[in-house]
């Protein structure tokens, strides 16, 4: 079994084992089994970095086995510089979420942990799939564990939020399925994504394909105006669900633009780039303003995620290497920062059972260690230089200025919004005198929570200070993608 197969099926196998073995009376054993499974799942992704060859855009760690031979469908895996980092990132966030959920989840613990491990393997499958149908199966399968995580362990309106999440994402994906079947017939019966990249297509076909893929991927990112499911889902989802959704799941849509929309329909991508840039700027500017007026901490961070992902799609569609690399770096950084933000809110919620900003005030007086970590993550969310949140946004703004000064200026203005809503939330929750008796009774973070915060803090600072390992991996693949998108495919 290859490394990518191990990365996909190890967490899925442990997840299935948890579902089969776990009983309510064995909660502690279940937690330890989940932790061991997630750690092994992360460990098998580490040799990928050692073995990854820099300076080539070719797919690496390729595995190809016939799957459904009558339809020429293969179990075909591989990663390049564009998809590579999302494999270890997914496994890493899964470990963090398992540890973070150690005490907060007390009912159906085996099902909760099992769902997360299975979800982890499926998401790695999305980033590794080189066969169109295999990609679609993994892409759709991720909905099931996330639907259950929201619907079973979520807040009071969890059923509504889970249903909205499922409906939005499923409807978009059905148009993608039609696009995949069309490409299968046009290519003479192949689901090979690389073959689709070379397929000549007329302008009308490219436009229809572009919008079919747009329907699936824009909802997942989510781009404005199809972002309305995200705040509802974040508010109702358990802390671990919010962390994985923001850190990894939103990236599936942005990744789809690079793997499908741009290389398969390059002429349509260039023709409709103005629309993508406009929608991205609306997300960055308007949704940032919406974030400012939120009273619920989770909702505020959810809207900030929409704004941050707006930088990603903006970077992709200005069509220069700095923009695409910046978008990818922003995706990885957002994985660390948004995950840390939601886990920080979870720490407070576990103690006070409230996410309302008005219920807090002066938390720094009772939880100084935790407040220090929260300040770092808030600054990273603003895009402070020296943190992971700065690198990608700065690269995207530079790329936007290179393409058009006014687009760059509009994007840069959004950094002010980011600082405003992030710091205003921090001020109201953490600073000043102790807000009430509940805040006065708060206890600072213990060793387990300190460990989670410290690991995420190291990741945020390391990426902010030394992003080169991340950019070196993606440079060759990004250059090759842009070279490909610059050529017409009109037949």
N, C-alpha and C positions, 0 to 999 in steps of 0.2 A: 504494500500500500504506500502511495506517495505521500509527501509531506502535506500537500493541500488536502488530500482525502483524510489524513489523520486530523488536520485542523478542523475539518467539517464534522467528521463522524465521531470523534472522541467526546465532545460535549453532548452530542445527540445520544450516544450510547449511555453516558452517565445519566442524562435526563430521563431516558426510557427506564433505566434501572431504578431511579428514584421513584418514578410513577408506579413501578411494579412492586417495589419492596417496602416503601415507606408506610408507616402507620403512625397514628397520632401519639402513641405511647413511646415512639422512638425518635422524638423530635431532635434531640441532640445528635444522635447518630446520623440522621438525615442531613443535618446542617454540615457535619464534618464530611460526609460523602460528597455533598454538593461542592464544598470548598476544594476537596481533593480533585474532583472532576474538573472544576474550573481552572485549577492550577496546572493540571496535566494538559488541559486544552490550551492554556497560554504557553506552557513549556514547549509544546510541539511546534508552535509558530516561530520560536526564536531561531532555530537553524535556517529558516528562510532568509533572515537578514545576513547570516554568515555566508550563505551560498548565492546570494543575489549578485549578479554581475552588473556593474555600472557601465554606462556608456553605450548600451544597446537598447533598442526599442523592441526587441523580440520578446515574445512570451517566454516565460521561464517556469520551471517545475511543471512542465506540461504532462498531463495524463489524458489518455484517450482510449476509451473502451466502448464497443457497440452497446447500445442500451435498447432502443426499440428499432430493430433493424429494418422492419417493413416500411418505416417512415424515415429511414436514414438519420435517426436521432442518436447522438453519442453522449456518453458520460465524458465530457471534454472539459478539463480544467487547466488553468494557467494564470499567472499574474505578470503584469508588466509594471513599469514605474508609476502608472496612473492608479492601479488597483492595489499595489503591494501593501502600503502602510495600513490599509483598512483591515487587513487580516489580523495582525497582532493587536491593533487598537481595539477591535471587537472583543478579542479574547481577554485583553487587559481590563476593559470596562466590566466584563462579566465577572471577573474575580472581585473587583471593587464592589459590585452590586450584591454579590453573595455575602460578603463580609458586612456590608452596610445593612442588609436585611436580617442579620443574625438574631436580633432581639425584637425588632419591630413587627415581624410576621410570626404570629403564634397559632394561626389556624391553617390547616391543610398545607403545612410547610413543605411536605414532599412534592405536592403538585406545583406549588409556587416556584421552588428551586428547579424542579424538573422542567417547567415551562421556560425558565430563563436559559437553562443550558441548551435546550433544544433550539430556542430562538437564536442563540449565539452561533450554533453550527449552521443554521439555515442562512443567517446573514453573511457568514463567511462564504457560503455557497454562492450567494448572489455576486459577491466581489470576485469569485474565482471562475465562474461559469463562462465557457467559450462557445457553448452551443445555445442557440436562441431558445429552444424549448426547455432546456435544463435551467437557463436563467429564469424563464417565466415560472417554472415550477417552484424554484427556490423563492423568487420574488413574492409569489402569491402565498406560499406556505408560511412566510413570516407573519402574515396577518393572524393566523390561528392562535399561536401562543400569546401574542400581544393582545388580541381580543379577549382571551380568557383572563390574562393578568389584569386588564382594566375592569372587566365585567365581574370578576369574583372578588378581587382584593381592593377595588377602588372605593371612592367616596360615595356619598348619598345618591348622586345622579349617575352612578357608574354605568348602568345599563344604557341610558341615553347616549353617554359619551362613547361607549364601546361600539354601539350600533352606528353612530355617526362616523366614527373612525373607519369601520369596516365598509360602510356604504360608499363613502367618498373614494376610498382607495380602490375598492373593487370595480366601481364604474369606470374609473380612469383606465384600469388595467385591461378591461375588456376591449377597448379600442386598440391597446397595444397588441393584444392577441390577434386581432384582425390584421394588423400591420405585419406581425411575424408570419402569419399564414400566407399573406400576399408575397412577402419576400421569399418564402419557401418555394412557391410556385415560379416566381420570376427567376430564381437561381437554379432552376432545373431539379428541384427536390433536395435542397440542402438547408440545414439549420445552422451551418457553420457561420459564426458572426464575422470572421475574417473574410470569408467569401462574399458576404453581403457588403462589406466595406468597398469591395472592388466592382460591385454590380452597377453597370450603367443604367440610369433611370432618367425619364424625362421630367420636365419641370413640374407638371401636374402631379405625377406620382410622388415626387420628392416632397411637395408641399403637403399632400395628404398624409404621407408617412410622418413628416415632421410634426404635424398637429396631433396625429394619433399617439406618437411617443410623448408629445408635450402633455396630453391629457393624463397619461400615467405618471410621468415624472414630476410635473409641476405640482400635482396634488401631494406627492410624497415629500417634496422639498421642505415646506409647502410655499409656493409663490403666491403673492397677492394676485387675484382676489379669492383663490381657492384655499386660503389658509384658515378659514373659520373653524374647522374641526380641531385645530391644534390646541388653542387655549382651553377648550372644554375638556379635551382628553387629558391635558397636563394637570388641570385642577383636580380631576377625579382619579387619575391613576395613582397607584401607590408610589412611594419615592423611587424605588428601584425601576419601576416602569417608566417614570418620567426621565430618569437618568439615561436609560438605554434608548428610549425614543429620541431624545435630543442628541445624545452623543453619537449614535450609530444609525438609527433607522431613517432619519431625515436625509442622511448621506446617500441612501440607496437611489433616491430620485436624482440628486445632483450627479452621481456617478453614471446614471443612465444616459444623461445628456452627452457625456464624453464618449461612452461606449457605443451608443446607438444613434442618437439624433444627429450629431455633428459629422461623424464619418460616413454614415449611410446616406444622409441627405445634405451634403455640404452646400449645394447651391441654395437650397431652401433655408438652411441655417444662416447663410450670409444675407439672404433676402429679408428674412424675418428677424435679424439681429436687433433692429431698432425696437421691435415689440418686446423682445426679451430684456433689452437694456431699460426700456421704459418701465416695465413691470418690476424689474429689480430695483430701480431707483424709487419707485412708489413704496416698495417693501422697506427699503432702507430709511426713507424719510417719513412717510406717513405712519407706518406701523411703529416706528420709533416714537412718534408723538403719542400714539395710542398707548404705548407702554407707560408713558409718564403719568397717565391718569388712573392707572390700575390701583385697586386697594388690596388685592390679593397678591402675595409675594410670588406664588407659582405662576399666576396669570401674567404678571409683569415679566418674569424671566421667559415665559412662553412667547410673548410678543417680541422680546428681544432676540429670541432664536430666529423668528421670521426675518427680522431686520439683518441679523448676522448672515443668514443664508442668502439674503439678497445680494450681499457682497460676492458670494460664491458664483451665482449665476451671472452677475455683472462681469466678473473677471473672465468667465468662459467666453462670453459673447462680444468682448472687445477684440478677440482674435489676435492676441500677441502672447509670446511665451511667458512674459511677466504676469499677465492676467490669469492665464490658465494655471500656471504654477501657484500663483497667489491664491486662486480659488481652492486648489487642492490643499495648500497649507492651512487656509482658513477652515476647511472641513475638518482637518485633523485637530487643529487648535480648539475649534468649537467643541469637538468631542471631549477634550479634557475640561475646558472651562464650563461649558453648560452642564456637563455631568457633575462637576464640583458644586456649581450653583444650586442645582436641584437637591443634591445630597446635603448641602448646608441647610437648606430650607427643611429638609427631612429631619435633621438633628433638632431643630426648634419645634417642629410639629410633634415629634415623639414625646417631647416634654410638656408642651402646652396644648396640643390638639387644636391649634388655630394657625391659619396662614394669613390672617388679616394683619396688615401692617399696623393698624391702630391699636391692636392688642399688645403691642410690644413697646419698646423704648428703654434705653439704658442697659441693654443686654451686656455691654462691655464691662459693666460694674460687677456682674455676677458670673460671667463666662469669658474672662479675658483671653484665655488661650484660644478658644473657639473664635472669638471676635477677630483675633489677629489673622487667622486663616480666612475668615469670611471677607476681611478687608482685601487680602491678596487676590482672592477670586473675583471680588467686585471690581478691583482695578483692572484685572485681566479682561473682564467683561466690557470695560470701557475702552480697551485697546491701549493700555499704558505701555510705553516702550520698556523692553526688558521682560515682558510677559508674552505668553503664546498668543494672546488675543491681538497683539500689535502687528506681528509679522505678516500674516496673510492680508489683513486689511490695508496695510501700508503698500504691499506689492500690488494689490488690486487698484488702489487709488493712483499709484504711479502709472500703471498700465492704462487706466481710464484717461488720465491727463495726456498720455502719449497718443491715445486715439482721438480724444476731443477734450479740450480744456474745460468746457462747461459741464460735461459729464463728470469729470474728475472733481470739479469744485462741488457739485451737488453731493457726490459720494463722501467727500471730505467733511462736508457740513454735518453729515450724519454722525460723525464721531462726537460732535458736541451733544447731540441728542443722547447718544449712548452714555456719555459721562453724566448727563443730567439725570436720567432715570435710574441709573445704577447707584450713583452717589446719594441721590435723594432717598432712595430706599434704605441704603446703609445708614444714613443719618437718622432716619425716623425709627429704625429698628434697634440700632446698636448704640447710638451716641446719646448724650444728655443724661439727666438724672433717671433713676429707676422708675419705670412707667407705672407699675402697679405691684400688688402683693404677689401675683403669679410670677412676674419677672424676678422679684426679690428672692423667690424660693428656688430659682433655677440652679442646677448644679452644672459645673463645667464638664467638658467632654472627658470620657474615660480613655483607657489605653486603646481599645478597639477603634473608637471614633478618631482618636488622635492619629493612629496609624493610617487610616483611610485619608484623612485630610493632609497628612505629611506626604504621602505617596503622590497624591494629586498635585500638591504644591510643588514638589520636585519636578514633576512632568511639565507643569505650566512654566516654571522658571527656566528649566533646561531648554525647552523649545523656544522660549523667548530670547534667551541669551545666545544659543548656538543652534540655529535651525538648519545648518548645512547638511547633517545626515538625512534630513527629510527631503530637502530640495535636490541633493545629488542623485537620489534614487529616481526622481521623476523627470529630470531634465531631458534625457534622450527620448523618452516616450512622448513628452509634451511637444518637443520639436518635430517629431515624426507625425504626430496627430495634426499639427498646424500646417505642415507641408501637404498632408493629404487633403485637408479641408480647403486649402487654397486652390486646388485643382478642380475643374468642372467635371461633372459626371453626366452631363446632358448627352444623350445618345442621338 
